[in-house]
Amino acid sequence: MQVMENFSRERIHATEDKKEGSLSGFIIPSVIGVFLFMIPVQDDGKWTVVVKIIADIISNAIGEFLPLLCLAIVTISAVLGIIFLHKPNFIATYPIVANTFSTTAVWVVIRIIGAIFIWLTYLGIDAEDGKEGVLHMITCADGGGFVLNDLLSVLVVIFLLAGLLLPLLLDFGLLEFIGAMLTKIMRPVFTIPGRAAVDCMTSWIGDGTLGVMLTANQYEGGYYSKREAAIISTTFSAVSITFSIVVLAQVDLMQYFGAYYLLICAIGFVCAVILPRIPPLSLKKDEFLVEGKAMGEQLPEGYTSSLQYGLTLARQRVAEFRGVEQFMESALKNAAGMWFGVLPVVMCIGTLALILANNTTIFDTLGHPFLPLLQFLDVPEAEAASKTMIVGFTDMFTPSIIAASTITSEMTRFIVAVISVTQLIYLSEVGGLILGSKIPVSLPELFVLFLERTLISLFIAAPAAHIIFG
């Protein structure tokens, strides 16, 4: 906190010296950005956001080419990752390229494995010959085929649109304005800046991947510390309303949606209060990749309200904007980072996770320690439910798929549907995105956070389900 206090004093003195842009320069781009990313609209009877609608239109138009595009992206990422390990002379000439492809040897290996998986899957090697060998495990419809055709082919379009349009939320003062308005709430309750509310809203209404993208961008820009970025990405990148509906429909319990979603929100709030205050998140340090960018925590002298201060900060951010050049630079950096940095990680880790889930008993074994707890909480069909507890670490939908096919108790299916959403961290998407970004959270830490969220969720969801189902 001393770092933040020192920075706050510096920011107070610096605020008065900065030029201010026009109010319309803040309002117009921000309103457009909020409309695109955060305002729920109905499309074909389903609630979604405009960015997702545009992504679906593009996907439907060029859907047959998307697997090939993903193949090219993952392959280029692996090849250039190897080249950039040797620090070629031209690395400093193109900052966006250098930032996208410069990484450690470990991540290059992951990109290479992702490239191998995607080539095997795209070519359909051993996917249809009835064999049950390793190649079949990699390329089958429940393994690499699912990751390539159902995840990457969707993410590649969303990443492009989000990357190109996120500057509307990032570069015109919206986060500064929200941060000034909500810091008095977010900081004492969740130990994070007020601007993190935008990340949460973007995830909640739009998609968790958008929230992770936004968080990674803010961390790399110096607006979040290591601790704040870790907390926001693992706690506030909430599962969207749309995904929640799909999960509940999977277990055939849509008649309980009101109680279901209220319970999800309640558990999410409790997790967001508790997790930042216990390891591993509490051990993260308030260190910044770029110093001097984060907002201060105090209302400077001369300002009578947070609204006045927020508008001043927003207009100052508008004044710093360099025009179309900065917009395109920011957009291309966002899109390239997600395309070439994250898609290979999702292909690699997502496929490996599904291979383990589909072909081994490891998740059954890992879930067994939850059996006594489920029995203590008087959950019907506790043994069947225990098998769904850990498998959610690989993919959010897998627990509900298992529950729908193996559990007859409505109350237990309801609990599994709640837990699978509130666990939040699953490697096939959000977890893979976090690992592929510069957000300082490791795979073991993600697993610990996953377990913590699971335990908290169980202690709330099970008693609530007993009340709901009488």
Secondary structure as GFF3:
##gff-version 3
##sequence-region A 1 470
A	DSSP	alpha_helix	2	15	.	.	.	ID=ss1
A	DSSP	alpha_helix	23	37	.	.	.	ID=ss2
A	DSSP	beta_strand	41	43	.	.	.	ID=ss3
A	DSSP	beta_strand	46	48	.	.	.	ID=ss4
A	DSSP	alpha_helix	50	62	.	.	.	ID=ss5
A	DSSP	three_ten_helix	63	65	.	.	.	ID=ss6
A	DSSP	alpha_helix	66	85	.	.	.	ID=ss7
A	DSSP	three_ten_helix	89	92	.	.	.	ID=ss8
A	DSSP	alpha_helix	95	101	.	.	.	ID=ss9
A	DSSP	alpha_helix	105	123	.	.	.	ID=ss10
A	DSSP	alpha_helix	134	139	.	.	.	ID=ss11
A	DSSP	alpha_helix	144	146	.	.	.	ID=ss12
A	DSSP	pi_helix	147	152	.	.	.	ID=ss13
A	DSSP	alpha_helix	153	165	.	.	.	ID=ss14
A	DSSP	alpha_helix	167	170	.	.	.	ID=ss15
A	DSSP	alpha_helix	174	190	.	.	.	ID=ss16
A	DSSP	alpha_helix	196	201	.	.	.	ID=ss17
A	DSSP	pi_helix	202	206	.	.	.	ID=ss18
A	DSSP	alpha_helix	208	220	.	.	.	ID=ss19
A	DSSP	alpha_helix	226	231	.	.	.	ID=ss20
A	DSSP	pi_helix	232	236	.	.	.	ID=ss21
A	DSSP	alpha_helix	241	250	.	.	.	ID=ss22
A	DSSP	three_ten_helix	254	256	.	.	.	ID=ss23
A	DSSP	alpha_helix	257	274	.	.	.	ID=ss24
A	DSSP	three_ten_helix	275	277	.	.	.	ID=ss25
A	DSSP	three_ten_helix	281	283	.	.	.	ID=ss26
A	DSSP	alpha_helix	306	320	.	.	.	ID=ss27
A	DSSP	alpha_helix	324	359	.	.	.	ID=ss28
A	DSSP	alpha_helix	362	367	.	.	.	ID=ss29
A	DSSP	alpha_helix	370	376	.	.	.	ID=ss30
A	DSSP	alpha_helix	382	386	.	.	.	ID=ss31
A	DSSP	three_ten_helix	391	393	.	.	.	ID=ss32
A	DSSP	alpha_helix	397	406	.	.	.	ID=ss33
A	DSSP	alpha_helix	410	422	.	.	.	ID=ss34
A	DSSP	alpha_helix	430	436	.	.	.	ID=ss35
A	DSSP	alpha_helix	443	468	.	.	.	ID=ss36
###
